Amino acid sequence: MKKFLLLPVLFLFLASIFLRPVFAETVEELQKRINDLQSKITELQGQGKTLSSQIAVMDNQINLTELKIASTEQQITDLTLDIDTTTKKIGKLEGSLDNLTRILINRIKATYIIGSASSFQILLGSSDVSDFVERANYLRIAQTHDKRLIYDTVQAKNDYSNQKEIFQDKKKDVEALKAELEGYTAQLEQEKRDKNALLQVTRNDEVVYQQKLQAALAEQRAIQGIAAGLGRETSAGNINEGDVIGSQIYGRSACSSGTHLHFEVRNNGALNDPSSYLSGKGVTFDNSPDGSFGFGGSWNWPLNDPIYIEQGYGMTYWARTGWYGGGPHTGIDMYSQNLSVKAVKNGELYRGSIACGGGQLLYAKVDHKDGIQTYYLHIVP
C-alpha cells in the first residue's frame, strides 16, 4: 500500500517545485516603484524648463535606472537560486524514479510468475475455498495496479524531462538579464555624467541655463526656417569641391556662444547624419559627455586640420537635455583654429541670413544638384 501512495506524493512534490512563483515579491515591489518614478519623470518633463526642473528630471532618471538595476539583479538572483535548487531536486527525483521503476518491474515479474501457476497449484496452496478466491483476486488486482503504476511512473519521468527543458530556457533568461544589467549600468554612468556636465556648463546658475536654453531653441527655430525657405538667400554662382566659401565667425554671434561651424546635410529635404558622408579621419572630440563616433563617407571636410567636434548629430547630450525642444541636433558642430570653411562637393553656392536671438544668423548653402544640399551656419563670406 505504501508503494501505491508513493507516486501521488512525488507528483505533489513536483508541483511544489514547478508551480511556485519564479520571482520574489520584492521584484514586484521594485516594479511598482519603477512605474511610479516613470510617471513622476513624465510629469516633471511636462513642466516649464528650468535648471531645477531639469536637475529633478535627471535625479529621478538616475533613481529610476538604479531601481531597474536592483530589479534585474533580484531577478537574476531568484532565477539562479531557483535553477540551482530545482536542478538538485530533479537529480534526486530522477534517482528515486529509477529505483521505483526497477522495484515495480521486479514486482510485476514476481506477480506474473506467481500468476502463471495453474489454478490447481494455487488451490493446493490455499487453506480453503475462500482463501483460494482471495489469492486469485489479489493477483489480478496487483497485476492491474502495477501496470498502471509503471505507466504513471514513466509519464512522471517524461514530465521531469519537460521541466528540465523549461529550466534550460530559464538559464537563457539569466544570460539575457545579465546583458540587460550591463546596459542599465552603462546608462546609469551616462546619466551621472550628463548631470555633472549640465552643472558645469551652467555653473549651477538658473540665468546661465536659461540663456543657453533660449539660444539653442532660437537656433533650432532658425534652422527650421532656413529649411522651409524663410531665409534671405542670394546665389553666388557655382563652386567646386574644396573652394573656400567663408570663414567661421570668431567669438560670439547670433545664436552662437562661440566660434564654430554648424554643418548640416539634407537629402531631398530630409535631414541626414553628416557623419555618414564625411570621410574617416583623425579628429578631436570635445563633446563631453557624449564621446567619439565614426565617419563612413567619402567627402572631404569643410574645415582644415586640426578639427574639433563639439557636438554630433542626433539625440546628443544637449538634445536629451531638451535644448532642441525634444528633437535631435540636426548637424555636426565643429571648429578649427584655421577659420576657413570649404565646400565639400561641387554645386551652386547661396549666401543667406535669418533672424535669430535678436540678431542675424549668417549661413551658406550649397545645392549639389543631386537632391543633396549642405548647410554651413555661423560663417561670414
HUFEN-V501163 format. One record per residue. N is the residue number from 1. RES is the residue in one small letter. SS is DSSP state (H for helix, E for strand, - for the rest). PSI is psi as a letter, one per 30 degrees, with the letter a starting at -180 (NA if undefined). Layout:
BEGIN
<<N,RES,SS,PSI> <N,RES,SS,PSI>>
END
This chain:
BEGIN
<<1,m,-,e> <2,k,H,e> <3,k,H,e> <4,f,H,e> <5,l,H,f> <6,l,H,e> <7,l,H,e> <8,p,H,e> <9,v,H,e> <10,l,H,e> <11,f,H,e> <12,l,H,e> <13,f,H,e> <14,l,H,e> <15,a,H,e> <16,s,H,f> <17,i,H,e> <18,f,H,f> <19,l,-,f> <20,r,-,l> <21,p,-,k> <22,v,-,e> <23,f,-,k> <24,a,-,l> <25,e,H,f> <26,t,H,e> <27,v,H,e> <28,e,H,e> <29,e,H,e> <30,l,H,e> <31,q,H,e> <32,k,H,e> <33,r,H,e> <34,i,H,e> <35,n,H,e> <36,d,H,e> <37,l,H,e> <38,q,H,e> <39,s,H,e> <40,k,H,e> <41,i,H,e> <42,t,H,e> <43,e,H,e> <44,l,H,e> <45,q,H,f> <46,g,-,f> <47,q,-,l> <48,g,-,k> <49,k,-,j> <50,t,-,l> <51,l,H,e> <52,s,H,e> <53,s,H,e> <54,q,H,e> <55,i,H,e> <56,a,H,e> <57,v,H,e> <58,m,H,e> <59,d,H,e> <60,n,H,e> <61,q,H,e> <62,i,H,e> <63,n,H,e> <64,l,H,e> <65,t,H,e> <66,e,H,e> <67,l,H,e> <68,k,H,e> <69,i,H,e> <70,a,H,e> <71,s,H,e> <72,t,H,e> <73,e,H,e> <74,q,H,e> <75,q,H,e> <76,i,H,e> <77,t,H,e> <78,d,H,e> <79,l,H,e> <80,t,H,e> <81,l,H,e> <82,d,H,e> <83,i,H,e> <84,d,H,e> <85,t,H,e> <86,t,H,e> <87,t,H,e> <88,k,H,e> <89,k,H,e> <90,i,H,e> <91,g,H,e> <92,k,H,e> <93,l,H,e> <94,e,H,e> <95,g,H,e> <96,s,H,e> <97,l,H,e> <98,d,H,e> <99,n,H,e> <100,l,H,e> <101,t,H,e> <102,r,H,e> <103,i,H,e> <104,l,H,e> <105,i,H,e> <106,n,H,e> <107,r,H,e> <108,i,H,e> <109,k,H,e> <110,a,H,e> <111,t,H,e> <112,y,H,e> <113,i,H,e> <114,i,H,e> <115,g,H,f> <116,s,-,f> <117,a,-,l> <118,s,-,l> <119,s,H,e> <120,f,H,e> <121,q,H,e> <122,i,H,e> <123,l,H,e> <124,l,H,e> <125,g,H,f> <126,s,-,k> <127,s,-,e> <128,d,-,a> <129,v,H,e> <130,s,H,e> <131,d,H,e> <132,f,H,e> <133,v,H,e> <134,e,H,e> <135,r,H,e> <136,a,H,e> <137,n,H,e> <138,y,H,e> <139,l,H,e> <140,r,H,e> <141,i,H,e> <142,a,H,e> <143,q,H,e> <144,t,H,e> <145,h,H,e> <146,d,H,e> <147,k,H,e> <148,r,H,e> <149,l,H,e> <150,i,H,e> <151,y,H,e> <152,d,H,e> <153,t,H,e> <154,v,H,e> <155,q,H,e> <156,a,H,e> <157,k,H,e> <158,n,H,e> <159,d,H,e> <160,y,H,e> <161,s,H,e> <162,n,H,e> <163,q,H,e> <164,k,H,e> <165,e,H,e> <166,i,H,e> <167,f,H,f> <168,q,H,e> <169,d,H,e> <170,k,H,e> <171,k,H,e> <172,k,H,e> <173,d,H,e> <174,v,H,e> <175,e,H,e> <176,a,H,e> <177,l,H,e> <178,k,H,e> <179,a,H,e> <180,e,H,e> <181,l,H,e> <182,e,H,e> <183,g,H,e> <184,y,H,e> <185,t,H,e> <186,a,H,e> <187,q,H,e> <188,l,H,e> <189,e,H,e> <190,q,H,e> <191,e,H,e> <192,k,H,e> <193,r,H,e> <194,d,H,e> <195,k,H,e> <196,n,H,e> <197,a,H,e> <198,l,H,e> <199,l,H,e> <200,q,H,e> <201,v,H,e> <202,t,H,f> <203,r,-,g> <204,n,-,h> <205,d,-,k> <206,e,H,e> <207,v,H,e> <208,v,H,e> <209,y,H,e> <210,q,H,e> <211,q,H,e> <212,k,H,e> <213,l,H,e> <214,q,H,e> <215,a,H,e> <216,a,H,e> <217,l,H,e> <218,a,H,e> <219,e,H,e> <220,q,H,e> <221,r,H,e> <222,a,H,e> <223,i,H,e> <224,q,H,e> <225,g,H,e> <226,i,H,e> <227,a,H,f> <228,a,-,g> <229,g,-,g> <230,l,-,f> <231,g,-,l> <232,r,E,j> <233,e,E,k> <234,t,E,k> <235,s,E,k> <236,a,E,g> <237,g,E,a> <238,n,E,k> <239,i,E,l> <240,n,-,l> <241,e,-,k> <242,g,-,f> <243,d,-,k> <244,v,E,k> <245,i,E,f> <246,g,E,a> <247,s,E,k> <248,q,E,k> <249,i,-,k> <250,y,-,k> <251,g,-,a> <252,r,-,k> <253,s,E,a> <254,a,-,k> <255,c,-,g> <256,s,E,k> <257,s,-,f> <258,g,-,l> <259,t,-,k> <260,h,-,l> <261,l,E,k> <262,h,E,j> <263,f,E,k> <264,e,E,k> <265,v,E,k> <266,r,E,k> <267,n,E,j> <268,n,-,h> <269,g,-,f> <270,a,E,k> <271,l,E,k> <272,n,E,l> <273,d,-,j> <274,p,H,f> <275,s,H,f> <276,s,H,f> <277,y,-,e> <278,l,E,k> <279,s,E,l> <280,g,-,k> <281,k,-,l> <282,g,-,k> <283,v,-,l> <284,t,E,k> <285,f,E,j> <286,d,-,h> <287,n,-,h> <288,s,-,k> <289,p,-,g> <290,d,-,e> <291,g,-,a> <292,s,-,l> <293,f,-,l> <294,g,-,l> <295,f,-,k> <296,g,-,g> <297,g,E,a> <298,s,-,f> <299,w,E,k> <300,n,-,l> <301,w,-,l> <302,p,-,f> <303,l,-,l> <304,n,-,l> <305,d,-,l> <306,p,-,k> <307,i,E,k> <308,y,E,k> <309,i,E,j> <310,e,E,e> <311,q,E,k> <312,g,-,a> <313,y,-,k> <314,g,E,a> <315,m,-,i> <316,t,-,a> <317,y,H,e> <318,w,H,e> <319,a,H,e> <320,r,H,e> <321,t,-,f> <322,g,-,g> <323,w,-,f> <324,y,-,h> <325,g,-,g> <326,g,-,f> <327,g,-,a> <328,p,-,l> <329,h,E,k> <330,t,-,f> <331,g,-,a> <332,i,E,k> <333,d,E,k> <334,m,E,l> <335,y,E,l> <336,s,E,l> <337,q,-,e> <338,n,-,j> <339,l,-,f> <340,s,E,k> <341,v,E,k> <342,k,E,l> <343,a,-,k> <344,v,-,f> <345,k,-,l> <346,n,-,l> <347,g,E,a> <348,e,E,k> <349,l,E,k> <350,y,E,k> <351,r,E,k> <352,g,E,l> <353,s,E,l> <354,i,E,k> <355,a,E,k> <356,c,E,j> <357,g,-,h> <358,g,-,g> <359,g,E,a> <360,q,E,k> <361,l,E,j> <362,l,E,k> <363,y,E,l> <364,a,E,k> <365,k,E,k> <366,v,E,k> <367,d,E,j> <368,h,-,g> <369,k,-,g> <370,d,-,g> <371,g,-,f> <372,i,E,k> <373,q,E,k> <374,t,E,k> <375,y,E,k> <376,y,E,j> <377,l,E,l> <378,h,-,h> <379,i,E,l> <380,v,E,l> <381,p,-,NA>>
END
